[in-house]
Amino acid sequence: MPDSYAIDADWTALYIDGEWTEAAGGETIPVEDPSTRETVAEVPAGTEDDVDAAYEAAAAAQQEWADQPPARREGVVQDALQTLQEHRDEVVDLLASEAGGGQIMGETSIQIASDQLGEAATLPRRMKGEFADSNIEGKENIVRRIPRGVVTAISPWNFPLNLSMRAVAPALATGNAVVLKPATNAPITGGLVFAKIFEDAGLPDGLLNVVTGSGSDIGDAVVGHPESDMVAFTGSTPVGRQVAATAAENLAAQAMELGGNNAHVVTGDADLEQAIDSATFGSFVHQGQVCISINRHVVHESIYDDYVAALTDRAESLPVGSAHEADTVVGPIIDESQRDQMLEYVEETVDAGATLETGGETADIEGVDDSLVVKPTVLSDVTNDMSAACFEHFGPIAPVIPFSDVDEAVEIANDTEYGLSGSVHAGDIGRGLDIADRMKTGHVHVNDQPINDEAHVTFSGTRASGMGGYNDGTILDEVTETKWISLQREPREYPF
């Protein structure tokens, strides 16, 4: 078992039924630091036998946990929050080593995960039912809110800590057991570190089980397990469709955040400096590897040239390099396939007639062969059908598209299958709100950028960006269900 939260601790064990145990097949998977390209850890390659063991443990432990008083479950979640805070610096280092997250990404991950734990700690006392009179004489109706049973959490690699926490913490707080399958590229910060945090917080055995491994080997076994009562998934839309179909075979409830293609609309009367501040953060934080980052800049033609010039200057000023350097803003992409795909989108967009203002290539990093760092990239003269605009590029790439009037801006913003996030900058805040109302997306931020997440505010997508949701009462509804109990207090008369 790991004896610390450091990347060089022993992470070669699964966590099943309160025990750190070797994978049934005895094999491991290497974890590569995206900044240095070096193997920095090994994690177990879980098997279907390990998946079965995890669900058996979860199912066996869940009911006793559900029967605990709210204060007991609340206390464990609060202790987990304290544990995370005590080890925040080590977890930030883990995120840098495993996910290529710079200091800003690491601190943001801790802040959001802490917020999610704090909100989850309120859920045990919010599991309230209702009383309803009956149309039957002498009868009373009671509706109770109860845990679903075993929650399956499948998390991505880009923000592994908080995107796992938003499912794990509410599920445990409301009396469920959890099987957590993290992404192969972030198996520690998305999975095994949760086992250590909740073990140190005193969570009873069997309630949190973490199985690492390749999705191609154990993904279907996890999603389609008959003991799974609810699936919380964050990932791409194509994979999400497969997950949804498999989970539906067991009629498991689902909360799914999928892909996005988020527009940042800037009107002609917007404060240009503020719009550029938002644009720079919204496109380039964590290398653009954020589901809710800006994918398209939709800018009024009257300020278009000034916007492109200002954004290009800001992009060229951003420090790039290793995630382990404190001043780095744009660090490495998670792996070669992601890097190569986004650079291909840039090349296709230029070939289609766009202008490459800056970037579009990797940055040389001292001592590193085949760098994964992509320079901040700005593309002008872009249309909505070009590759960098119509696909979710998931990188530090800013395609800028002009528009002539508000109707055209809304049309461009909505011309995508996705509907996750978005933003609007307008001098007239009423106009900004009007545009936001017309954008077909789960959330829109006026005079800001799309990357926002607060645990007490519902987070959900529309269209191909998913179904169900997270945070606040939305996740409470996802990880619990209602049960109707009626009491016939007087003998009932029947027609026969």
N, C-alpha and C positions, 0 to 999 in steps of 0.2 A: 504494500500500500504506500501511497505517497506520504513522506514524513514532513513535507512542507508544501507551500504553494508555488515553489520555484519550477521553472521549466526543466531543470535537471533532476527533479525528484523522480521517484519511480512511479511512472504512470502506466505500467504494463499489466494492470489488473482491471477487470470489470468490477462493477459494484452491484451485487445481487443479494437480496435478502439480508442486507446489513453486513455483508462480507466482501472483502476485496479478493477476487478470485481470478485465476488464469482462464483465458478463453478455452472452450472445450477443444478446439483444434490446436491450441498451443502456439499459434502464429501471431505475429505482430505487424503493424503498419507503421512506416516511418513518418515523422512529422517534420516538414521542412520549414525553416525560417525564410520567408519571402525576401527579406532584405539581404541576407548573406548567402542564400541558396544552400545552406548546410543543414544536415539532419540534426535536430536538437532534442528529439524525444522519440520514444516508441510507445504505441498504444495497442491494445489487443485487437485482433481481427476476430470479432464475434461471429458465432455460427448460429444456425437455426436452433440448435439445442440450447444455446445461451439465451436466445430470445424466449423460448418456451419457459426456461427456468425463471426469467425475469417476470413474465406475466403470471406464472404460478405463485411466485412470492407476493406480487402486488395484490392479486385477487384474495390470497389468504389473509393478508394484513389489513385490507381496506375497511371491513365492517367495524372492527374494534376501534379503528381510528375515527370513523364516522360517528361512533357513539360517544366520543370524548366531548366534554363541554367546550363551548366556544373559546373560553379563556385558555384552555390547554393548547388548542391549535393556533390561536393567536400568539401565544407565548413562544412557540417553536419558530414561527415566522419572524417574530421580533428578534429572537436570538440569532437567526440566520442573517438578518440585517446587520446586527452588531458584529457578527463574524466577518461578513464581507467588508465592513468598514475597517475592522482591525487589520485586514490583509489587503487593503486597497492597492498599495504600492506594488505588492507582489503580483496581484491580478493584472494591473496595468502592464507590468513587464511581460506577463504571460501573453497578453493580447498583442504586444509588439512582436514577440518571438514567434507566435503561431499564426496570427491573422494579419501581420504587417501593419498593425494600427499604431499610428503616432501618438504623441502625448495627448493631443486634443481628442482623438478617438477613444483612447483608453479612459480618460477622465469622464468623457461623456457617457461611455458605457457604464461606468460605476454609478454615475449620477442617476441614469435612467433605471438601472437595475435596482438601485436603492429605493427610488421612487415607487417602483413596482412592488417591492417587498413591503414598503410602508402602506401602500394601498391594499395589498393582499391581507395584511394583518387586520384590516377593518371588515373583511368579508365574513368571518365566522359569525359576527353579531348582526350581519345584514341578511342572513339566510332566513327571512321571515316569510310566513305564509299568510293565509287570510281565512276569515270565517264568513260564511254566506248562509243566509236563511234558505230554507228549502220550500219548494212548492208542495211537498208532501207533508201532511200534518204530522207533527211530532218528530221531525227529522232535522238534524243539523249537518251542515257541510263544512269540512275543514280541508284546506289545501296547504300542504306542507312542501317546503323546498328541501330536497335531499341531494346528496352527491350522486353523480352518474355511476361511479364505480372505479374503473381503471382508465386513466387518461394517458393517451399516447402523445408524446411531444417530439416533433421532428424539427430540428432547428437548422438554419443556414450558417454559412461560414463568414458572412460579411460583418455582422454585429452579433457574434455568437452568444455573448453574455446576456445582454438584455432581451434578445429575441428568444432565448430559452426561458429566461426568468419570467417573462410575461405570461407563459403558459404554466410553468412548474409551480410558481408560488401561489397563484390563485387556486390551482387544482388541489394542492396540499392543504391550503387554508380552509377549503370548503369540505374537507373530509374524504377526498379521493386519494387513491394511490397512483403513482406515475411510473411509466416506462419512458425513459428519455433516450432517443437516438440522435446524437449530434452529427453534423456534417463531417465527412472524412477529412476535410481540410482544416477543421477546427474542433477536434474531438476532445480537447482538454477544456478550453474556456467555454465551449458549448455543452459540455457533458460531464467529464470526470471531476472538474473542479466543483460542480454542483454536489456531487456525492460527498466530497470532503467538507464543503460548507455546511450542508445539512447534517452530516454525521457529527461534526463539531458542535452543531446547534442542538443536538440531542433528539433528532427525529427518530422515532421507533423504527426498528428493522422492517424491511420489506416494503416500505411506503414509497421510497424512491429507488429505482433501479436504473442503472446506466449501462447501455450496451453500445460499444463503439464497433465500427466495422464498415465495410464497403456497402453502399446502397444496392449495388448490383447483386451482392451476395445475400443480404438479410433484409433489404428494404421491403419487399413484399411480405415477408414473414412478420415484420413489425406492424405494418399498416393493416394487414388483413388478419391479424391474430383474433381468434374468437373471444378472447378475454378483453379485448379493447372496446370500451364503451364510447369513447370520444377521441377524435384525432385533431390535434392542433399542429398545423403545418405552415411553414414559411419557406417559400422557394419560388422557382420559376413557374410560369403558367403551364407549359407542356408537362412538366413533372407533376404539378398540382392536379391536372386533369386525371392522370393515372392514379394518384393517391386517392382522389375523391371517389373514383370508380371502384377501387379495391376496398376502401373503407365502407362504401355503401353496400357491399355484399353482406356485411355484418350489421347493416343499419346503424352504424356508429355515427353519432353526431360529429359535426365538423366545424372548425374555425380555420379558415385558410386565407393567408395573405400571399398573393401571387405577384406577378410582374407589374411594372409600371412604365409609363412614358409621360412624365410630368412636365407640364408647360409652365413657364415663367413669363407672364404677360406684362408688358411695360407700355403704358399709354404715353401719348405725346406730352402730356402735362405732368408726368411723373418727376419726382426729384431724382435726377440722373445719378448723383453721387450715392444716394441711399439705395437705388435700384442696383447699382454696380456692387455695392457692399454685399447686398443680399445674393446677387448673382454669383459672386466669387465664392462665397461660402457654400451656397447651394449646389454649385457644380463641382467644386474641387475638394471639399472636406472628405477625408478618408478615400481620396483618389476617385471620388464619384461612385464608389462601391456601396451605394445606399439605395434601397428600393424607392425611397421618396426623394431622391436628389433631382435636380433640374436636368431633364433630358433634352428639352428644347427651349430656347429663348425666343419669344415671340414679341417683336419690338416694333413700335410705330415708326413709319418711314421718315417722319420729320426729325427724329433723333437717332435714327438707325446708325449712321456713320459715326456719330460721337459715341454711341454705345459700344460699337465694335472696337473702336480705338481704345476706349477706356478699359474695356474688358481684356483686351489683348495686353495692355500695359500691366494690368493687375496679374494676369496669368504669368507673364514673364518675370514678375517680381517675386513669385512664390518660391520659397526654398524647397528643393526636391532632394531626395536621397533616402538613406536608411531610416527605418522607423525607430531605430535606437538613438538617433540624434535628436536632442531636445527641440531644436529649431525647425525640424522638418515639418512641412505642411503637406506636401504630396509625396507619399512613400510608395512602396511597391504594390503592384497588382498581385492577387493571390497566387496565380500560377500562369504557366505559359499559354494554356489554351484560352484563358480569359484575355490575356494581353494580346495575343495574336488576333483574336476575333475583333476586338475593338479597333486595332490598327487597320485591319481589313476594312471595317466600316468607314474609317477616315479616308482610306485610299479610294474606295468606291464612290464616296461622296465628292471627292475632288475630281475624279474621272467624270462624274455626272455634271460638273460645271461649277461646283463650289470653290471658294478661295480659302486656302490654308493660310490663316493669319499668323499662327505660331503653333509650335508643337508638332504633333503627328509622328513622333518618333520616341525611342527610348532614351533615357539619360544614362551616361556612363557612370558607374559607381565603382570607386576604387576598391580593388581586390575582389570584384565580383564579375564572373563570366556570365554572359547572357542575362543582363540586367532585366528585372521585372518592373522598373520604374518608368512609367510613361510620362513624358513632359505634358504639363497643362496645355490643352489644345483648344484653339478657337477657330471656328469655321464660319465664314460669311457667305452671302449669296446662296444660302441654303433654301431648299424647298422641302415641304413636308414629306415628299415621297423619297427623298434621298436616304441612304442607309443609316447615317449617323442620327437622323431624325426619326425615321419610322420604326427603327429597332431600338430596344432598350440596350444602349451601348455599355452601360455599367462601368464607366471609366471617367477620367478627368477630361471630358470632351464637351465643348460648348458650341453646338450648332445654333446660329442666329438667323432667324427667319423674319422678314419684314411683313408688315400689314398696313393697310391704308385706313381702315375704319374698324370700329368695335365689333361689328357683325363678322367681319373677316377674321378678326383675332379669335373670337369664340369658335368660329368654324374650324380654324387651324388647331386650336387647343383640343377640340373634341374629335378631331379626325384621327382617331386611334382606337384600337379595341380595348385599351386599358382605361382604368378610372381609379387611380390610387390617390395621388395628391396633386397639388398645384399651387400657384401663387400669382398674385396680381400686384403691380405697383401703379398707383394712380394718384395724381395731385388732388383730384376730387374723390374723396373716400366713398361718396355715394355711388359714383361710377364704378369704383373698384368693387364695391359690394354687389352691384348689378352684374358685373362680369363674373364674379365669383359664383353668384346664384345660377348663372347660365352654363358654367363649366360642369361637365358630367364626370364628377370624380368624388371620391369618398370624403376628402377634406381639401379646403382651399384656404390660403393664408394671405390676407390683404396687407400690403406694404411690409411684406416679409418674404421668406423663401419657403420651399415646401417641407424642409426637414424639421418637423416638430413632432414630439411624442410626450404626452403627459398622462400619467397613469390614471388620473381621475377623469379623463376625457375620452370618450369612445373613439376607437381607431378601427376603421374598416375601409374596404375598397368596394368598388362597383364593377360591373361588367367582367372583363377577363382578369381583373385584379383581385378576385377572390369572392368569398362568401363567409358569412358570420363575421366575427370581429373580436377585438381585444379591449382591455382596460375597463375600469369602472363597472357599471352594472351589466355591460355587454358581456364581459368575460364571466361574470357571475351566472348569467343565463346560459352560457355555453357549457360550463363545467358542472352545472346542476340541472335537475329536472323537477317537475312538480308531481305531487302524488295527492290524489283526492281520496279522502276518507269521509264517509258519512256515518252519522250516529242516529239510529232509529230509537228514540227514547220512549216512545209509546207504541203499543201494538199497531201494526199497519193493517188496514183492510185491503184485501185483494179482490179482484172481480171473480175469482174462482178458487 
